[in-house]
């Protein structure tokens, strides 16, 4: 991808999978990039939604492909078949993902929906938890 150009209203960016601000976000490289498609998805650990892993699993990607670090900014898909996965925003073809450090830094400062105070005030009983596990 060429130099990544972005609009400056980061408050409108949400992950199309979990519908929250993308934490530790990566930009999917979509075939509709030139038309304005900018699908940022979460690349968190297993304790959060980890939308990138969910996207990779749903797309039939090999499990050994790892997320890029901030020093290794681009990762290309390692697919089992020749069919490229569909973008969760526009349904275009996704060929990989890239870390955009300035976007990641800004979006990581955003509060996740699960961090709202009223969520922590609810404490289920152990019977309730056992019924739902």
GUPAVEX-896001 format. One record per atom (N, C-alpha, C): residue number from 0; residue in one letter; chain; atom name; y, z, x. Coordinates in steps of 0.2 Angstrom, whole numbers, plus 5000, padded with zeros to 4 digits. Each point is the difference from the previous one (the first is absolute). Layout:
<rs>
{r NUM, "A", "A", "CA", {Y, Z, X}} ...
</rs>
This chain:
<rs>
{r 0, "X", "A", "N", {4994, 5000, 5004}} {r 0, "X", "A", "CA", {5006, 5000, 4996}} {r 0, "X", "A", "C", {5006, 5000, 5004}} {r 1, "X", "A", "N", {5005, 4996, 4998}} {r 1, "X", "A", "CA", {5006, 5000, 5004}} {r 1, "X", "A", "C", {5004, 5007, 4999}} {r 2, "X", "A", "N", {5006, 5001, 5003}} {r 2, "X", "A", "CA", {5004, 5006, 5000}} {r 2, "X", "A", "C", {5000, 5002, 4992}} {r 3, "X", "A", "N", {4998, 5006, 4999}} {r 3, "X", "A", "CA", {5000, 5003, 4993}} {r 3, "X", "A", "C", {5007, 5002, 4998}} {r 4, "X", "A", "N", {5002, 4996, 4994}} {r 4, "X", "A", "CA", {5006, 5002, 4997}} {r 4, "X", "A", "C", {4999, 5003, 4994}} {r 5, "X", "A", "N", {5004, 5006, 4999}} {r 5, "X", "A", "CA", {4999, 5004, 4994}} {r 5, "X", "A", "C", {5007, 5001, 4996}} {r 6, "X", "A", "N", {4999, 5001, 4994}} {r 6, "X", "A", "CA", {5006, 5003, 4996}} {r 6, "X", "A", "C", {5001, 5007, 5002}} {r 7, "X", "A", "N", {5006, 5003, 4999}} {r 7, "X", "A", "CA", {5001, 5007, 5002}} {r 7, "X", "A", "C", {4999, 5005, 4994}} {r 8, "X", "A", "N", {4998, 4998, 4994}} {r 8, "X", "A", "CA", {4999, 5005, 4995}} {r 8, "X", "A", "C", {4992, 5002, 5000}} {r 9, "X", "A", "N", {4999, 5005, 5005}} {r 9, "X", "A", "CA", {4993, 5002, 5001}} {r 9, "X", "A", "C", {4998, 5005, 4994}} {r 10, "X", "A", "N", {5005, 5002, 4996}} {r 10, "X", "A", "CA", {4998, 5005, 4994}} {r 10, "X", "A", "C", {4996, 4996, 4995}} {r 11, "X", "A", "N", {5000, 4993, 5000}} {r 11, "X", "A", "CA", {4996, 4996, 4995}} {r 11, "X", "A", "C", {4993, 4999, 5002}} {r 12, "X", "A", "N", {4998, 5001, 5007}} {r 12, "X", "A", "CA", {4994, 4999, 5002}} {r 12, "X", "A", "C", {4995, 5005, 4998}} {r 13, "X", "A", "N", {4994, 4997, 4997}} {r 13, "X", "A", "CA", {4995, 5004, 4998}} {r 13, "X", "A", "C", {4993, 4997, 5002}} {r 14, "X", "A", "N", {4995, 5004, 5001}} {r 14, "X", "A", "CA", {4994, 4997, 5001}} {r 14, "X", "A", "C", {4997, 4997, 4994}} {r 15, "X", "A", "N", {4998, 4994, 4999}} {r 15, "X", "A", "CA", {4997, 4997, 4994}} {r 15, "X", "A", "C", {4993, 5003, 4998}} {r 16, "X", "A", "N", {4997, 5004, 5004}} {r 16, "X", "A", "CA", {4994, 5002, 4999}} {r 16, "X", "A", "C", {5000, 5007, 4997}} {r 17, "X", "A", "N", {5004, 5005, 5003}} {r 17, "X", "A", "CA", {5000, 5007, 4997}} {r 17, "X", "A", "C", {5007, 5001, 4997}} {r 18, "X", "A", "N", {5005, 4995, 5000}} {r 18, "X", "A", "CA", {5006, 5001, 4997}} {r 18, "X", "A", "C", {5004, 5005, 5002}} {r 19, "X", "A", "N", {5000, 5002, 5006}} {r 19, "X", "A", "CA", {5004, 5005, 5004}} {r 19, "X", "A", "C", {5003, 4997, 5006}} {r 20, "X", "A", "N", {5005, 5004, 5003}} {r 20, "X", "A", "CA", {5003, 4997, 5006}} {r 20, "X", "A", "C", {4994, 5000, 5005}} {r 21, "X", "A", "N", {5000, 4994, 5004}} {r 21, "X", "A", "CA", {4994, 4999, 5004}} {r 21, "X", "A", "C", {5001, 5004, 5007}} {r 22, "X", "A", "N", {4996, 5005, 5000}} {r 22, "X", "A", "CA", {5001, 5005, 5006}} {r 22, "X", "A", "C", {4995, 4997, 5006}} {r 23, "X", "A", "N", {5003, 5000, 5006}} {r 23, "X", "A", "CA", {4996, 4997, 5006}} {r 23, "X", "A", "C", {4999, 4993, 4998}} {r 24, "X", "A", "N", {5005, 4997, 4996}} {r 24, "X", "A", "CA", {4999, 4993, 4997}} {r 24, "X", "A", "C", {4999, 4994, 5005}} {r 25, "X", "A", "N", {4997, 4995, 4998}} {r 25, "X", "A", "CA", {4999, 4994, 5004}} {r 25, "X", "A", "C", {5002, 4994, 4995}} {r 26, "X", "A", "N", {5002, 4995, 5002}} {r 26, "X", "A", "CA", {5002, 4994, 4997}} {r 26, "X", "A", "C", {4995, 4995, 5000}} {r 27, "X", "A", "N", {4997, 4999, 4994}} {r 27, "X", "A", "CA", {4994, 4995, 5000}} {r 27, "X", "A", "C", {5004, 4993, 5001}} {r 28, "X", "A", "N", {4996, 4996, 5004}} {r 28, "X", "A", "CA", {5003, 4993, 5002}} {r 28, "X", "A", "C", {4997, 4995, 4994}} {r 29, "X", "A", "N", {5004, 4999, 4996}} {r 29, "X", "A", "CA", {4999, 4996, 4994}} {r 29, "X", "A", "C", {5002, 4993, 5000}} {r 30, "X", "A", "N", {4996, 4995, 4997}} {r 30, "X", "A", "CA", {5002, 4993, 5001}} {r 30, "X", "A", "C", {5007, 4999, 4996}} {r 31, "X", "A", "N", {5002, 5004, 4996}} {r 31, "X", "A", "CA", {5006, 4999, 4996}} {r 31, "X", "A", "C", {5006, 5004, 5003}} {r 32, "X", "A", "N", {5000, 5002, 5007}} {r 32, "X", "A", "CA", {5005, 5003, 5003}} {r 32, "X", "A", "C", {5006, 4996, 5000}} {r 33, "X", "A", "N", {5000, 4994, 5001}} {r 33, "X", "A", "CA", {5006, 4996, 5000}} {r 33, "X", "A", "C", {5003, 5000, 4993}} {r 34, "X", "A", "N", {4997, 5001, 4995}} {r 34, "X", "A", "CA", {5002, 5001, 4993}} {r 34, "X", "A", "C", {5003, 5007, 4998}} {r 35, "X", "A", "N", {4999, 5004, 5005}} {r 35, "X", "A", "CA", {5003, 5007, 4999}} {r 35, "X", "A", "C", {4995, 5005, 4998}} {r 36, "X", "A", "N", {4994, 4999, 5001}} {r 36, "X", "A", "CA", {4994, 5005, 4999}} {r 36, "X", "A", "C", {5000, 5005, 5006}} {r 37, "X", "A", "N", {5001, 5006, 4999}} {r 37, "X", "A", "CA", {5000, 5005, 5005}} {r 37, "X", "A", "C", {4995, 5006, 4998}} {r 38, "X", "A", "N", {4994, 4999, 5000}} {r 38, "X", "A", "CA", {4995, 5006, 4997}} {r 38, "X", "A", "C", {4999, 5005, 5006}} {r 39, "X", "A", "N", {5004, 5006, 4999}} {r 39, "X", "A", "CA", {4999, 5005, 5005}} {r 39, "X", "A", "C", {4994, 5005, 4997}} {r 40, "X", "A", "N", {4995, 5002, 5003}} {r 40, "X", "A", "CA", {4995, 5004, 4998}} {r 40, "X", "A", "C", {4999, 5006, 5004}} {r 41, "X", "A", "N", {4997, 5005, 4997}} {r 41, "X", "A", "CA", {4999, 5007, 5004}} {r 41, "X", "A", "C", {4995, 4999, 5005}} {r 42, "X", "A", "N", {5000, 5003, 5006}} {r 42, "X", "A", "CA", {4995, 5000, 5005}} {r 42, "X", "A", "C", {4999, 5007, 5002}} {r 43, "X", "A", "N", {4999, 5004, 4995}} {r 43, "X", "A", "CA", {4999, 5008, 5002}} {r 43, "X", "A", "C", {4993, 5001, 5001}} {r 44, "X", "A", "N", {4998, 5007, 5000}} {r 44, "X", "A", "CA", {4993, 5002, 5002}} {r 44, "X", "A", "C", {4997, 5001, 4993}} {r 45, "X", "A", "N", {4993, 5002, 5001}} {r 45, "X", "A", "CA", {4996, 5001, 4994}} {r 45, "X", "A", "C", {5003, 5005, 4995}} {r 46, "X", "A", "N", {5004, 5005, 5002}} {r 46, "X", "A", "CA", {5003, 5005, 4995}} {r 46, "X", "A", "C", {5005, 4997, 4996}} {r 47, "X", "A", "N", {5003, 4994, 5001}} {r 47, "X", "A", "CA", {5005, 4997, 4996}} {r 47, "X", "A", "C", {4996, 4994, 4997}} {r 48, "X", "A", "N", {5004, 4996, 4997}} {r 48, "X", "A", "CA", {4997, 4994, 4996}} {r 48, "X", "A", "C", {4998, 4994, 5005}} {r 49, "X", "A", "N", {5002, 5000, 5006}} {r 49, "X", "A", "CA", {4998, 4995, 5005}} {r 49, "X", "A", "C", {4999, 4993, 4997}} {r 50, "X", "A", "N", {5005, 4997, 4998}} {r 50, "X", "A", "CA", {5000, 4994, 4996}} {r 50, "X", "A", "C", {4997, 4994, 5004}} {r 51, "X", "A", "N", {5002, 5000, 5007}} {r 51, "X", "A", "CA", {4998, 4995, 5004}} {r 51, "X", "A", "C", {4992, 5000, 5000}} {r 52, "X", "A", "N", {4997, 5006, 5001}} {r 52, "X", "A", "CA", {4993, 5000, 5000}} {r 52, "X", "A", "C", {4997, 4998, 4994}} {r 53, "X", "A", "N", {5003, 5002, 4994}} {r 53, "X", "A", "CA", {4997, 4998, 4994}} {r 53, "X", "A", "C", {5001, 4992, 4999}} {r 54, "X", "A", "N", {5005, 4997, 5002}} {r 54, "X", "A", "CA", {5001, 4993, 5000}} {r 54, "X", "A", "C", {4995, 4996, 5004}} {r 55, "X", "A", "N", {4999, 5003, 5006}} {r 55, "X", "A", "CA", {4995, 4997, 5005}} {r 55, "X", "A", "C", {4993, 5000, 4997}} {r 56, "X", "A", "N", {4998, 5006, 4997}} {r 56, "X", "A", "CA", {4994, 5001, 4997}} {r 56, "X", "A", "C", {4999, 4995, 4994}} {r 57, "X", "A", "N", {5005, 5000, 4996}} {r 57, "X", "A", "CA", {5000, 4995, 4994}} {r 57, "X", "A", "C", {4999, 4993, 5002}} {r 58, "X", "A", "N", {5003, 4998, 5006}} {r 58, "X", "A", "CA", {5000, 4993, 5002}} {r 58, "X", "A", "C", {4994, 4998, 5004}} {r 59, "X", "A", "N", {4995, 5005, 5001}} {r 59, "X", "A", "CA", {4994, 4998, 5003}} {r 59, "X", "A", "C", {5001, 5000, 5008}} {r 60, "X", "A", "N", {5005, 5003, 5003}} {r 60, "X", "A", "CA", {5001, 5000, 5007}} {r 60, "X", "A", "C", {4995, 5004, 5004}} {r 61, "X", "A", "N", {4999, 4998, 5006}} {r 61, "X", "A", "CA", {4995, 5004, 5004}} {r 61, "X", "A", "C", {5003, 5007, 5001}} {r 62, "X", "A", "N", {4996, 5005, 5001}} {r 62, "X", "A", "CA", {5003, 5007, 5001}} {r 62, "X", "A", "C", {5003, 5002, 5006}} {r 63, "X", "A", "N", {4998, 4996, 5006}} {r 63, "X", "A", "CA", {5002, 5001, 5006}} {r 63, "X", "A", "C", {5008, 4999, 5002}} {r 64, "X", "A", "N", {5003, 4996, 4995}} {r 64, "X", "A", "CA", {5007, 4998, 5001}} {r 64, "X", "A", "C", {5004, 5006, 4999}} {r 65, "X", "A", "N", {5004, 5002, 5005}} {r 65, "X", "A", "CA", {5004, 5006, 5000}} {r 65, "X", "A", "C", {5008, 4998, 4999}} {r 66, "X", "A", "N", {5003, 5005, 4998}} {r 66, "X", "A", "CA", {5007, 4999, 4998}} {r 66, "X", "A", "C", {5004, 5000, 5007}} {r 67, "X", "A", "N", {5006, 4996, 5000}} {r 67, "X", "A", "CA", {5003, 4999, 5006}} {r 67, "X", "A", "C", {5004, 5006, 5002}} {r 68, "X", "A", "N", {5001, 5002, 5006}} {r 68, "X", "A", "CA", {5005, 5005, 5002}} {r 68, "X", "A", "C", {5007, 4998, 5000}} {r 69, "X", "A", "N", {5005, 5004, 5002}} {r 69, "X", "A", "CA", {5006, 4997, 5000}} {r 69, "X", "A", "C", {5001, 4996, 5007}} {r 70, "X", "A", "N", {4996, 5000, 5005}} {r 70, "X", "A", "CA", {5000, 4996, 5005}} {r 70, "X", "A", "C", {4997, 4994, 5000}} {r 71, "X", "A", "N", {4995, 5000, 4995}} {r 71, "X", "A", "CA", {4996, 4993, 4999}} {r 71, "X", "A", "C", {5002, 4999, 4993}} {r 72, "X", "A", "N", {5005, 4996, 4998}} {r 72, "X", "A", "CA", {5003, 4999, 4994}} {r 72, "X", "A", "C", {4997, 4996, 4995}} {r 73, "X", "A", "N", {4995, 4995, 5002}} {r 73, "X", "A", "CA", {4997, 4995, 4996}} {r 73, "X", "A", "C", {4993, 5001, 5000}} {r 74, "X", "A", "N", {4997, 4999, 4994}} {r 74, "X", "A", "CA", {4993, 5000, 4999}} {r 74, "X", "A", "C", {4998, 4994, 4995}} {r 75, "X", "A", "N", {4995, 4997, 5002}} {r 75, "X", "A", "CA", {4997, 4994, 4996}} {r 75, "X", "A", "C", {4994, 5002, 4997}} {r 76, "X", "A", "N", {4999, 4997, 4994}} {r 76, "X", "A", "CA", {4994, 5002, 4996}} {r 76, "X", "A", "C", {4994, 4998, 5003}} {r 77, "X", "A", "N", {4994, 5004, 5000}} {r 77, "X", "A", "CA", {4994, 4999, 5002}} {r 77, "X", "A", "C", {4995, 4999, 4994}} {r 78, "X", "A", "N", {5000, 4994, 4997}} {r 78, "X", "A", "CA", {4996, 5000, 4994}} {r 78, "X", "A", "C", {4993, 4998, 5001}} {r 79, "X", "A", "N", {4996, 5002, 4995}} {r 79, "X", "A", "CA", {4993, 4998, 5000}} {r 79, "X", "A", "C", {4999, 4993, 4998}} {r 80, "X", "A", "N", {5004, 4998, 4995}} {r 80, "X", "A", "CA", {5000, 4993, 4997}} {r 80, "X", "A", "C", {5007, 4996, 5002}} {r 81, "X", "A", "N", {5000, 4994, 4999}} {r 81, "X", "A", "CA", {5006, 4996, 5001}} {r 81, "X", "A", "C", {5005, 5001, 4995}} {r 82, "X", "A", "N", {4999, 5003, 4994}} {r 82, "X", "A", "CA", {5005, 5001, 4995}} {r 82, "X", "A", "C", {5005, 5005, 5002}} {r 83, "X", "A", "N", {5006, 4999, 5000}} {r 83, "X", "A", "CA", {5005, 5005, 5002}} {r 83, "X", "A", "C", {5002, 5004, 4994}} {r 84, "X", "A", "N", {5001, 5007, 5001}} {r 84, "X", "A", "CA", {5002, 5004, 4994}} {r 84, "X", "A", "C", {5006, 4998, 4997}} {r 85, "X", "A", "N", {5001, 5002, 4994}} {r 85, "X", "A", "CA", {5006, 4999, 4996}} {r 85, "X", "A", "C", {5005, 5005, 5001}} {r 86, "X", "A", "N", {5007, 4998, 5001}} {r 86, "X", "A", "CA", {5005, 5005, 5000}} {r 86, "X", "A", "C", {5001, 5004, 4994}} {r 87, "X", "A", "N", {5000, 5007, 5000}} {r 87, "X", "A", "CA", {5001, 5004, 4994}} {r 87, "X", "A", "C", {5006, 4999, 4996}} {r 88, "X", "A", "N", {5005, 4996, 5003}} {r 88, "X", "A", "CA", {5007, 4999, 4996}} {r 88, "X", "A", "C", {5000, 4993, 4997}} {r 89, "X", "A", "N", {4998, 4995, 5004}} {r 89, "X", "A", "CA", {5001, 4993, 4998}} {r 89, "X", "A", "C", {4994, 4996, 4999}} {r 90, "X", "A", "N", {4994, 5003, 5003}} {r 90, "X", "A", "CA", {4993, 4997, 5000}} {r 90, "X", "A", "C", {5000, 4994, 5005}} {r 91, "X", "A", "N", {5005, 5000, 5004}} {r 91, "X", "A", "CA", {4999, 4995, 5006}} {r 91, "X", "A", "C", {4995, 5002, 5005}} {r 92, "X", "A", "N", {4999, 4996, 5005}} {r 92, "X", "A", "CA", {4994, 5002, 5005}} {r 92, "X", "A", "C", {5003, 5005, 5005}} {r 93, "X", "A", "N", {4997, 5005, 5002}} {r 93, "X", "A", "CA", {5001, 5005, 5005}} {r 93, "X", "A", "C", {4997, 4998, 5006}} {r 94, "X", "A", "N", {5003, 5000, 5006}} {r 94, "X", "A", "CA", {4997, 4998, 5006}} {r 94, "X", "A", "C", {5000, 5006, 5005}} {r 95, "X", "A", "N", {5003, 5005, 4999}} {r 95, "X", "A", "CA", {5000, 5006, 5004}} {r 95, "X", "A", "C", {5006, 5005, 4998}} {r 96, "X", "A", "N", {5002, 5004, 5004}} {r 96, "X", "A", "CA", {5005, 5005, 4999}} {r 96, "X", "A", "C", {5004, 5001, 5006}} {r 97, "X", "A", "N", {5006, 5003, 5000}} {r 97, "X", "A", "CA", {5004, 5001, 5005}} {r 97, "X", "A", "C", {5004, 5007, 4999}} {r 98, "X", "A", "N", {5001, 5004, 5005}} {r 98, "X", "A", "CA", {5004, 5006, 5000}} {r 98, "X", "A", "C", {5007, 4998, 5001}} {r 99, "X", "A", "N", {5004, 5002, 4996}} {r 99, "X", "A", "CA", {5007, 4999, 5001}} {r 99, "X", "A", "C", {5003, 5007, 5001}} {r 100, "X", "A", "N", {5002, 5001, 5006}} {r 100, "X", "A", "CA", {5002, 5007, 5002}} {r 100, "X", "A", "C", {5006, 5003, 4996}} {r 101, "X", "A", "N", {5005, 4996, 4999}} {r 101, "X", "A", "CA", {5006, 5003, 4997}} {r 101, "X", "A", "C", {4998, 5001, 4993}} {r 102, "X", "A", "N", {4996, 4996, 4996}} {r 102, "X", "A", "CA", {4999, 5001, 4993}} {r 102, "X", "A", "C", {4995, 5006, 5000}} {r 103, "X", "A", "N", {4995, 5001, 5005}} {r 103, "X", "A", "CA", {4996, 5005, 4999}} {r 103, "X", "A", "C", {5003, 5007, 5001}} {r 104, "X", "A", "N", {5005, 5000, 5005}} {r 104, "X", "A", "CA", {5004, 5006, 5001}} {r 104, "X", "A", "C", {5004, 5002, 4994}} {r 105, "X", "A", "N", {5003, 4996, 4997}} {r 105, "X", "A", "CA", {5004, 5001, 4994}} {r 105, "X", "A", "C", {4995, 5002, 4994}} {r 106, "X", "A", "N", {4995, 4997, 4999}} {r 106, "X", "A", "CA", {4996, 5001, 4994}} {r 106, "X", "A", "C", {4996, 5006, 5001}} {r 107, "X", "A", "N", {4998, 5002, 5006}} {r 107, "X", "A", "CA", {4997, 5007, 5001}} {r 107, "X", "A", "C", {5004, 5006, 4999}} {r 108, "X", "A", "N", {5006, 4999, 5000}} {r 108, "X", "A", "CA", {5005, 5006, 4998}} {r 108, "X", "A", "C", {5000, 5001, 4992}} {r 109, "X", "A", "N", {4998, 4995, 4996}} {r 109, "X", "A", "CA", {5000, 5000, 4993}} {r 109, "X", "A", "C", {4995, 5005, 4998}} {r 110, "X", "A", "N", {5001, 5004, 4994}} {r 110, "X", "A", "CA", {4996, 5005, 4998}} {r 110, "X", "A", "C", {4994, 4996, 4995}} {r 111, "X", "A", "N", {4994, 5002, 5002}} {r 111, "X", "A", "CA", {4995, 4997, 4995}} {r 111, "X", "A", "C", {5000, 5004, 4994}} {r 112, "X", "A", "N", {4997, 4996, 4995}} {r 112, "X", "A", "CA", {5000, 5003, 4993}} {r 112, "X", "A", "C", {4996, 5007, 5000}} {r 113, "X", "A", "N", {4995, 5000, 5004}} {r 113, "X", "A", "CA", {4995, 5006, 5000}} {r 113, "X", "A", "C", {5004, 5006, 5003}} {r 114, "X", "A", "N", {5005, 4999, 5003}} {r 114, "X", "A", "CA", {5004, 5005, 5004}} {r 114, "X", "A", "C", {5005, 5004, 4995}} {r 115, "X", "A", "N", {5000, 4997, 4994}} {r 115, "X", "A", "CA", {5005, 5004, 4995}} {r 115, "X", "A", "C", {4998, 5007, 4999}} {r 116, "X", "A", "N", {5005, 5004, 4999}} {r 116, "X", "A", "CA", {4998, 5007, 4999}} {r 116, "X", "A", "C", {4996, 5002, 4994}} {r 117, "X", "A", "N", {5001, 4996, 4995}} {r 117, "X", "A", "CA", {4996, 5002, 4994}} {r 117, "X", "A", "C", {4993, 4999, 5000}} {r 118, "X", "A", "N", {4998, 4995, 5005}} {r 118, "X", "A", "CA", {4993, 4999, 5001}} {r 118, "X", "A", "C", {4996, 5006, 5003}} {r 119, "X", "A", "N", {5004, 5003, 5005}} {r 119, "X", "A", "CA", {4997, 5006, 5003}} {r 119, "X", "A", "C", {4999, 5006, 4996}} {r 120, "X", "A", "N", {5004, 5000, 4994}} {r 120, "X", "A", "CA", {5000, 5006, 4996}} {r 120, "X", "A", "C", {4993, 5000, 4996}} {r 121, "X", "A", "N", {4997, 4995, 4999}} {r 121, "X", "A", "CA", {4994, 4999, 4996}} {r 121, "X", "A", "C", {4994, 5002, 5004}} {r 122, "X", "A", "N", {4996, 5005, 4998}} {r 122, "X", "A", "CA", {4994, 5003, 5004}} {r 122, "X", "A", "C", {4994, 5000, 4995}} {r 123, "X", "A", "N", {4996, 4995, 5001}} {r 123, "X", "A", "CA", {4994, 5000, 4995}} {r 123, "X", "A", "C", {4995, 5005, 5002}} {r 124, "X", "A", "N", {4996, 5002, 4995}} {r 124, "X", "A", "CA", {4995, 5005, 5001}} {r 124, "X", "A", "C", {4994, 4997, 5004}} {r 125, "X", "A", "N", {4996, 5004, 5003}} {r 125, "X", "A", "CA", {4994, 4997, 5003}} {r 125, "X", "A", "C", {4995, 4996, 4995}} {r 126, "X", "A", "N", {5000, 5003, 4994}} {r 126, "X", "A", "CA", {4996, 4997, 4995}} {r 126, "X", "A", "C", {5002, 4993, 4998}} {r 127, "X", "A", "N", {5007, 4999, 5000}} {r 127, "X", "A", "CA", {5003, 4994, 4998}} {r 127, "X", "A", "C", {4998, 4995, 5006}} {r 128, "X", "A", "N", {5001, 5002, 5006}} {r 128, "X", "A", "CA", {4999, 4996, 5006}} {r 128, "X", "A", "C", {4992, 4998, 5000}} {r 129, "X", "A", "N", {4996, 5004, 4999}} {r 129, "X", "A", "CA", {4993, 4999, 4999}} {r 129, "X", "A", "C", {4998, 4995, 4995}} {r 130, "X", "A", "N", {5003, 5000, 4994}} {r 130, "X", "A", "CA", {4999, 4995, 4995}} {r 130, "X", "A", "C", {5002, 4993, 5002}} {r 131, "X", "A", "N", {5005, 5000, 5004}} {r 131, "X", "A", "CA", {5002, 4993, 5002}} {r 131, "X", "A", "C", {4998, 4998, 5007}} {r 132, "X", "A", "N", {4995, 5003, 5003}} {r 132, "X", "A", "CA", {4998, 4997, 5006}} {r 132, "X", "A", "C", {4993, 4998, 5000}} 
</rs>
